[in-house]
């Protein structure tokens, strides 16, 4: 490329390419980034010196796009894509290695590629900011809903406590004085249902964080082992392979022992319930800086995406009628939050669910 006219044409192509790429990025739909990145690869193809032999490839943050003829047998110019100063992908433009070498690329083409990679990185940063804002807004909305539900629930629980106590107390008095077996059995049913209802009220009060707490230094691993002993019959009945990994048996947290036991019992019992016969459950504990992290993983059917945000909501359950009140995980969430901890869930591999709990380390 010796003539001034040829050089000018190349500069025009490069500027046109950068303008088109910028236009694509400005008008990108964050939910259809695959289409935008593919359009960018074809803009790059038109911006290089030997258009008929040029192919392009973009890969970043799980997204990937390339022109139809892109392959591995190419000599390429490459530019890293950085997202918040961390390399998360690349842009490549190449020629067939059988016909070209790196010397066939122009210096200005590398500059163009660097500018395109910078623009793509900016696009991905904006998407990440948008996604974080949406996640934060959903979290705040959910927290508001749970707070309102907590206040309503606390009121309901207090109102129900007194009549339930009266029903149970008078039924016990009647049972002592009645000799007829049929009537005595009916009274026992009344008492059993009153006790069941009282347990539901107790769960409601746990969810509303209305139960009194005695915060002490608790050794976590012994607490987990006690829960596992309680659940031995259920584990044996389904022939569950229980695998534990305790990196540090001395890990401590400040917690109410009863409430901590309820959290562990609910989560491990859920894992047993949803695990198949002869399945596996993993209980892993390790320290991370100032946190204690607990993983409880099962090999069940997993949580469908449409239910992912509902699992900690009160009264939501996928268990059959009569086998779950829908309060277990909401109570767990409330207790963990009141202990300044967090709980989340993610898919297990190859199937199932992993619940991850973080508590502040003592």
C-alpha positions in Angstrom: 0.0 0.0 0.0 2.1 2.8 -1.3 -0.3 5.4 -2.8 -1.8 8.2 -0.7 -5.2 7.3 -2.1 -4.9 3.7 -1.0 -3.9 4.7 2.5 -6.7 7.2 2.7 -9.2 4.5 1.7 -8.0 2.2 4.5 -8.3 5.0 7.0 -11.9 5.7 5.8 -12.7 1.9 6.2 -11.3 1.9 9.7 -13.2 5.0 10.8 -16.4 3.7 9.2 -15.9 0.4 11.1 -15.4 2.1 14.4 -18.4 4.3 13.8 -20.6 1.3 13.0 -19.3 -0.6 16.1 -20.0 2.4 18.3 -23.5 2.7 16.8 -24.2 -1.0 17.5 -23.1 -0.6 21.1 -25.1 2.5 21.7 -28.2 0.8 20.5 -27.6 -2.6 22.1 -30.3 -4.4 23.9 -28.7 -5.9 27.0 -30.9 -8.9 26.7 -29.8 -9.7 23.1 -26.0 -9.1 23.4 -25.3 -12.2 21.2 -26.9 -10.4 18.2 -24.9 -7.2 18.9 -21.6 -9.0 19.2 -22.2 -10.9 16.0 -22.9 -7.6 14.2 -19.7 -6.2 15.6 -17.7 -9.2 14.1 -19.0 -8.4 10.6 -18.2 -4.7 11.1 -14.6 -5.8 11.9 -14.5 -8.0 8.8 -15.3 -5.0 6.6 -12.8 -2.7 8.3 -9.6 -4.7 7.4 -7.3 -4.4 4.5 -8.0 -7.8 2.8 -11.8 -7.9 3.3 -12.3 -11.2 1.4 -10.0 -13.1 3.7 -10.8 -11.4 7.0 -12.7 -13.2 9.8 -13.4 -12.0 13.3 -14.2 -13.6 16.7 -15.4 -12.0 20.0 -15.6 -13.8 23.3 -16.5 -12.2 26.6 -18.3 -13.2 29.9 -20.0 -16.3 28.5 -20.9 -14.6 25.2 -19.3 -15.6 21.9 -19.8 -14.5 18.3 -17.8 -15.0 15.1 -18.0 -14.6 11.3 -18.9 -17.7 9.3 -15.4 -18.5 8.1 -13.6 -18.1 11.3 -11.4 -21.0 12.2 -8.3 -22.0 14.1 -5.9 -22.0 11.1 -5.5 -18.2 11.2 -2.9 -15.6 12.0 -4.6 -13.1 14.3 -4.4 -9.7 15.8 -5.8 -9.9 19.4 -7.1 -7.3 21.9 -8.1 -8.1 25.4 -11.6 -7.0 26.6 -11.4 -5.6 30.2 -14.4 -5.3 32.5 -13.6 -3.1 35.5 -9.9 -3.5 34.8 -10.1 -7.3 34.7 -9.5 -9.2 31.5 -12.7 -11.1 30.8 -12.4 -11.9 27.0 -10.9 -10.9 23.7 -11.5 -9.7 20.2 -9.6 -11.4 17.4 -9.3 -10.6 13.7 -7.4 -13.0 11.4 -6.3 -14.0 8.0 -5.7 -17.5 6.7 -2.2 -18.6 7.9 -1.5 -20.2 4.6 -1.6 -16.9 2.8 -0.6 -14.2 5.4 1.7 -13.4 8.3 1.5 -10.9 11.1 3.5 -8.5 9.0 0.5 -8.2 6.7 -1.5 -6.4 9.3 -1.4 -2.6 9.5 -0.4 -0.8 12.6 -3.6 1.2 12.5 -5.6 -2.0 12.5 -4.2 -3.0 15.9 -5.2 0.5 17.2 -8.7 0.0 15.7 -9.0 -3.4 17.4 -7.9 -1.9 20.7 -10.6 0.8 20.4 -13.3 -1.8 19.6 -12.3 -4.0 22.6 -12.5 -0.9 24.8 -16.0 -0.1 23.5 -17.1 -3.8 24.1 -15.7 -3.7 27.6 -17.6 -0.5 28.3 -20.8 -2.1 27.0 -20.3 -5.2 29.3 -19.6 -2.8 32.3 -22.9 -1.0 31.7 -24.7 -4.3 31.5 -23.2 -5.5 34.7 -24.2 -2.2 36.5 -27.7 -2.6 35.1 -28.0 -6.2 36.3 -26.7 -5.3 39.7 -29.2 -2.5 40.0 -32.0 -4.8 39.1 -30.8 -7.5 41.6 -30.5 -4.8 44.3 -34.0 -3.5 43.6 -35.5 -7.0 43.7 -33.7 -7.7 46.9 -35.0 -4.4 48.5 -38.6 -5.1 47.3 -38.4 -8.6 48.7 -37.0 -7.3 52.0 -39.9 -4.8 52.2 -42.4 -7.6 51.6 -40.9 -9.8 54.2 -40.8 -7.0 56.7 -44.5 -6.3 56.2 -45.3 -10.0 56.4 -43.2 -10.2 59.5 -45.2 -7.5 61.2 -48.6 -9.0 60.2 -47.4 -12.5 61.1 -46.2 -11.4 64.6 -49.7 -9.9 65.3 -51.4 -13.1 64.1 -49.2 -15.3 66.2 -49.8 -13.3 69.4 -53.5 -13.3 68.8 -53.6 -17.1 68.3 -51.4 -18.1 71.2 -54.0 -17.4 73.9 -57.0 -19.3 72.4 -54.7 -22.2 71.5 -53.4 -22.4 75.0 -57.0 -22.4 76.3 -58.2 -25.1 73.9 -55.3 -27.3 74.9 -55.6 -26.7 78.6 -59.4 -27.3 78.8 -59.1 -30.4 76.5 -56.5 -31.8 79.0 -58.8 -31.1 81.9 -61.8 -32.8 80.2 -59.7 -35.8 79.3 -58.9 -36.4 82.9 -62.6 -36.5 83.9 -64.0 -38.4 81.0 -64.0 -42.2 81.0 -65.8 -42.9 77.7 -63.1 -44.2 75.2 -64.6 -42.7 72.1 -64.9 -39.3 73.7 -61.4 -39.6 75.1 -60.1 -40.3 71.5 -61.9 -37.3 70.2 -60.4 -35.1 72.8 -57.0 -36.5 72.0 -57.5 -35.4 68.4 -58.4 -31.9 69.6 -55.2 -31.8 71.7 -53.0 -33.1 68.8 -54.4 -30.5 66.4 -54.0 -27.8 69.0 -50.3 -28.8 69.5 -49.8 -28.9 65.8 -51.3 -25.4 65.5 -49.1 -24.2 68.4 -46.0 -25.4 66.5 -47.2 -23.4 63.4 -47.6 -20.3 65.6 -44.1 -20.9 67.0 -42.7 -21.0 63.4 -44.6 -17.8 62.6 -43.0 -16.2 65.6 -39.6 -17.4 64.5 -40.2 -16.0 61.0 -41.2 -12.7 62.6 -38.1 -12.8 64.8 -40.4 -12.5 67.9 -38.9 -15.5 69.7 -36.5 -14.6 72.6 -32.8 -15.4 71.9 -29.9 -16.3 74.1 -26.8 -15.5 72.1 -23.7 -17.5 73.1 -20.5 -18.6 71.6 -21.4 -21.8 69.7 -19.0 -24.3 68.2 -20.5 -25.0 64.8 -19.2 -28.4 63.9 -20.5 -30.1 67.1 -23.9 -28.4 66.5 -24.0 -29.9 63.0 -23.0 -33.3 64.3 -25.8 -33.2 66.8 -28.4 -32.5 64.1 -27.0 -35.3 61.9 -27.4 -37.7 64.9 -31.1 -36.7 65.1 -31.6 -37.3 61.4 -29.9 -40.7 61.3 -33.2 -42.6 61.0 -34.3 -40.5 58.0 -30.9 -40.8 56.3 -30.9 -44.6 56.9 -34.5 -44.9 55.6 -33.5 -43.5 52.2 -30.0 -45.0 52.2 -28.5 -41.5 51.8 -24.7 -41.3 51.5 -23.9 -38.4 53.9 -20.5 -36.8 53.2 -19.1 -34.2 55.6 -16.1 -32.0 55.3 -15.1 -29.9 58.3 -12.0 -27.9 57.5 -11.7 -26.5 61.1 -13.5 -28.1 63.9 -12.9 -25.1 66.2 -14.9 -22.6 64.2 -17.3 -20.6 66.4 -20.1 -18.1 65.9 -22.3 -16.1 68.2 -25.7 -17.6 68.0 -28.8 -18.9 69.8 -28.2 -22.6 70.0 -31.9 -23.5 69.6 -32.4 -21.3 66.5 -29.1 -22.4 65.0 -30.2 -26.1 65.5 -33.5 -25.2 63.8 -31.7 -23.7 60.8 -29.4 -26.8 60.3 -32.3 -29.2 61.0 -34.6 -27.6 58.4 -31.9 -27.4 55.7 -30.6 -30.9 56.1 -34.1 -32.3 56.5 -35.1 -30.6 53.2 -32.0 -32.1 51.5 -33.1 -35.5 52.7 -36.7 -35.0 51.6 -35.8 -34.0 48.1 -32.9 -36.5 47.7 -33.6 -39.7 45.7 -33.1 -43.1 47.3 -29.4 -43.9 47.7 -28.6 -40.3 46.8 -25.8 -38.2 48.3 -25.8 -35.2 50.6 -22.7 -33.0 51.2 -22.3 -30.9 54.4 -19.2 -28.7 54.1 -17.9 -26.1 56.6 -14.9 -23.9 56.1 -13.7 -20.4 57.2 -13.4 -17.5 54.7 -11.6 -14.5 56.2 -14.1 -13.2 58.8 -16.9 -15.6 57.8 -18.0 -19.2 58.4 -19.4 -20.7 55.2 -21.7 -23.8 55.2 -22.6 -25.7 52.0 -25.5 -28.2 52.1 -25.9 -29.9 48.8 -28.3 -32.5 47.6 -28.9 -34.5 44.4 -32.7 -33.9 44.2 -34.6 -32.4 41.3 -33.3 -28.9 42.0 -35.2 -25.6 42.2 -37.0 -24.6 38.9 -35.9 -21.1 37.7 -39.5 -19.8 38.1 -39.4 -20.7 41.9 -35.8 -19.4 42.5 -37.0 -16.1 44.2 -39.9 -17.7 46.0 -38.2 -20.3 48.1 -37.7 -18.1 51.2 -41.2 -16.6 51.0 -43.6 -17.7 53.8 -46.2 -20.3 52.9 -44.5 -21.2 49.6 -43.8 -24.9 49.4 -43.5 -27.6 46.7 -44.1 -30.4 49.1 -47.4 -32.4 48.9 -50.3 -31.1 51.0 -49.9 -32.0 54.6 -46.1 -32.5 54.4 -45.0 -28.9 54.6 -46.4 -25.6 55.9 -44.2 -23.4 53.6 -42.7 -21.8 56.7 -39.4 -23.8 57.0 -37.2 -21.9 54.7 -38.7 -18.5 55.6 -38.0 -19.2 59.2 -34.5 -20.3 58.3 -34.0 -17.0 56.3 -35.4 -15.0 59.2 -33.1 -16.6 61.8 -30.0 -16.3 59.6 -30.7 -12.7 58.9 -31.2 -11.9 62.6 -27.8 -13.5 63.2 -26.3 -11.1 60.6 -25.8 -13.9 58.2 -26.9 -14.6 54.6 -28.3 -17.6 52.8 -28.5 -18.3 49.0 -29.1 -21.3 46.8 -27.6 -22.4 43.5 -27.9 -25.5 41.2 -25.8 -28.5 42.1 -23.8 -30.5 39.5 -25.0 -32.6 37.8 -28.4 -32.1 39.6 -29.9 -30.9 42.8 -29.5 -27.8 44.9 -26.7 -26.2 47.1 -27.7 -24.0 49.9 -24.9 -21.7 51.1 -25.0 -20.0 54.5 -22.5 -17.4 55.7 -22.2 -16.4 59.3 -19.9 -13.9 60.9 -17.0 -15.7 62.5 -16.6 -15.1 66.3 
